[in-house]
Amino acid sequence: MSALASARVRPLLVAVAFLILGVLLGVLWAFVIPYAEVTVTERGLAFPAPQSALLFSGPAVFALLAFGFGAVCALAVWILLRSARGVTGLLFAVALALVASGLAMEVGSAVADARAGGVDPHTPGTYQLVDDLWLTGAGWNFLAAPWLLLICAPGTAALVYFVCAAGSGDGAWHPRGQIPPEEPSVGAVPPPPADWNYPGAPAADGLRA
C-alpha cells in the first residue's frame, strides 16, 4: 500500500476502532453501575433516599468514563494521525469523541434498561431502576441541558489535544507542519571569512618572512 493510500485509510480505521470502543464503553457502563431498587406497593412507589443516590451514580460513572475516553481518543489521533496534526486533527478528535460517546450513551442506556427489566406500577414487588444517560429534563442555570454528558468526551479530547500541541515542537499548528525560520536579530553581524584581513594589515607572507 502506498503512503498516500495509507494516509487516506488510517483515519477511517481509527474512526471505526473508536466507534467500536464507544459501543464497548456503553456495555461496560451498563455492567459496572449500581442499580437502584424501587418497591411497588398497593399505595404506590416506595423510593428510599439511599436508592436515590444510587440512581444518580449512573450518570456520574459515565461522566468519569467519558473523560478517560476523550483523553484516549485525543492521544490516539495525535500519535496515529501525525500528518493531520493541527486544526484538522483537533476537529477530527473532537468529532470522533462526540459521535463515539453518543453511541456509548445510546448502547449503554439500552443494555441497562434490558438488565433492569423496567418497572410495572400495577404489580407489587421490587424492581431495579437506572437513570437515563440522556438526562431528559435536566437543566443547567435554568436551561434545558440534556447534552451535559455528551460534551464530556469531546471537551476532554480538545483539552488533551491542545496540551499535546503545546508540548510539541514539530510545528503542528503551522501550514504543512513547517516552523517558520527565525529572523536574524537587528544589528547582528555575520562573522568574517577565514582569509579576511582588515585594511592596512600586513600580508601573511610578510609576517612569515
C-alpha positions in Angstrom: 0.0 0.0 0.0 1.4 3.4 -1.0 2.0 6.2 1.5 -0.9 8.2 0.0 -3.3 5.3 0.3 -2.2 4.6 3.9 -2.8 8.2 4.8 -6.3 8.0 3.5 -7.2 4.7 5.1 -5.7 5.3 8.5 -8.2 7.9 9.6 -11.1 5.6 8.6 -9.5 2.7 10.6 -9.1 5.0 13.7 -12.7 6.2 13.4 -14.1 2.6 13.1 -11.9 1.4 16.0 -13.2 4.2 18.3 -16.8 3.7 17.3 -16.4 0.0 18.3 -14.8 1.2 21.6 -17.8 3.5 22.1 -20.1 0.5 21.9 -18.0 -1.4 24.4 -17.9 1.6 26.7 -21.6 1.7 26.8 -21.8 -2.0 27.6 -19.1 -1.6 30.3 -21.1 1.2 31.9 -24.3 -0.9 32.0 -22.5 -3.7 33.8 -20.5 -1.6 36.4 -23.1 0.8 37.6 -25.1 0.1 40.7 -28.9 -0.2 40.1 -31.3 1.5 42.4 -34.2 -0.5 43.8 -37.8 0.7 43.9 -40.6 -1.1 45.6 -44.1 -1.0 44.2 -46.9 -1.4 46.9 -50.6 -1.0 46.9 -50.1 2.6 48.0 -47.7 3.4 45.2 -43.9 3.6 44.7 -41.5 3.4 47.7 -38.2 5.0 46.9 -35.8 5.4 49.9 -33.2 8.2 50.0 -30.2 5.8 49.7 -31.6 4.5 46.5 -31.8 8.0 45.1 -28.0 8.3 45.5 -27.6 5.0 43.6 -29.8 6.3 40.8 -27.7 9.4 40.3 -24.4 7.5 40.5 -25.1 6.1 37.0 -24.5 9.4 35.1 -21.6 10.2 37.4 -19.9 7.0 36.5 -20.5 7.6 32.8 -19.0 11.1 33.1 -15.8 9.7 34.5 -15.6 7.0 31.8 -16.3 9.7 29.1 -13.4 11.9 30.4 -11.0 9.0 30.1 -12.4 8.0 26.7 -12.0 11.6 25.3 -8.4 11.7 26.5 -7.5 8.4 24.9 -9.2 9.5 21.7 -7.1 12.7 21.5 -3.9 10.8 22.2 -4.7 8.2 19.6 -5.4 10.9 16.9 -2.2 12.8 17.9 0.0 9.8 17.7 -1.6 7.8 14.8 -2.6 10.6 12.5 0.7 12.6 12.6 0.1 14.0 9.1 -3.2 15.6 10.2 -1.8 17.3 13.2 -3.1 20.8 13.7 -6.6 22.2 13.3 -7.7 19.2 11.2 -6.5 16.7 13.8 -8.2 18.7 16.5 -11.6 18.7 14.7 -11.3 15.0 13.9 -10.6 14.1 17.5 -13.5 16.2 18.9 -15.9 14.9 16.3 -14.9 11.3 16.8 -15.2 11.6 20.6 -18.6 13.3 20.2 -20.0 10.6 18.0 -18.5 7.7 19.9 -19.6 8.9 23.2 -23.1 9.5 21.9 -23.1 5.9 20.6 -21.9 4.7 24.1 -24.8 6.6 25.7 -27.4 5.0 23.4 -26.0 1.5 23.7 -25.4 1.8 27.5 -29.0 3.0 28.1 -30.4 0.2 26.0 -28.3 -2.5 27.8 -29.0 -1.1 31.2 -32.8 -0.9 30.6 -32.7 -4.5 29.4 -30.9 -5.6 32.5 -33.2 -3.7 34.8 -36.3 -5.0 33.2 -38.4 -2.0 33.7 -41.0 -1.1 36.4 -44.6 -2.2 36.4 -46.5 0.2 38.6 -49.6 -2.1 38.7 -47.7 -5.2 40.0 -46.4 -5.1 43.6 -42.8 -6.1 44.0 -39.2 -4.8 44.0 -37.7 -3.6 40.7 -34.4 -2.3 39.6 -34.1 1.2 38.1 -31.4 3.1 36.2 -31.3 6.7 35.3 -31.4 7.9 31.7 -28.0 8.9 30.3 -29.6 11.5 28.0 -30.7 13.3 31.2 -34.2 14.1 29.8 -35.5 17.1 31.8 -32.1 18.0 33.2 -31.1 21.7 33.3 -28.1 24.0 33.8 -28.7 27.5 35.0 -32.4 27.1 34.4 -31.8 26.0 30.8 -32.7 22.6 29.4 -29.4 20.7 29.1 -29.8 17.1 28.1 -26.4 17.3 26.4 -24.4 17.6 29.6 -22.9 14.1 29.5 -22.5 14.3 25.7 -19.9 17.1 25.9 -17.6 15.3 28.5 -15.7 13.2 26.0 -15.2 15.8 23.2 -14.4 18.5 25.7 -11.6 16.4 27.2 -10.4 15.4 23.8 -10.0 19.1 22.8 -8.1 19.9 26.1 -5.7 16.9 25.7 -5.1 17.7 22.1 -4.2 21.3 22.9 -1.8 20.0 25.6 -0.1 17.7 23.1 0.3 20.5 20.7 1.6 22.9 23.3 4.2 20.4 24.4 5.3 19.5 20.8 7.9 21.4 18.9 7.2 19.9 15.4 5.2 23.0 14.2 1.9 21.2 14.2 -0.1 24.4 14.0 1.9 25.9 11.1 1.0 25.3 7.4 2.3 22.0 6.2 3.8 21.4 9.6 6.7 23.7 8.9 8.1 26.0 11.6 8.8 29.5 10.2 12.6 30.3 10.1 13.9 32.5 12.8 14.6 36.1 11.6 18.1 37.4 12.4 18.2 39.9 15.2 18.6 43.6 14.5 22.3 44.6 14.5 23.7 41.1 14.2 26.9 41.0 12.2 28.0 37.7 10.4 31.5 36.5 11.2 34.2 37.4 8.6 35.6 34.8 6.3 38.7 32.9 7.5 41.1 34.6 4.9 39.9 38.1 5.5 42.3 40.9 6.8 41.3 44.3 8.0 42.6 47.2 5.7 46.2 48.1 6.3 47.2 44.8 7.9 50.5 43.3 6.7 50.2 40.4 4.4 50.5 36.9 5.8 53.6 36.2 3.6 55.4 39.3 5.1 54.7 38.1 8.6 56.2 34.7 7.8 59.3 36.4 6.3 
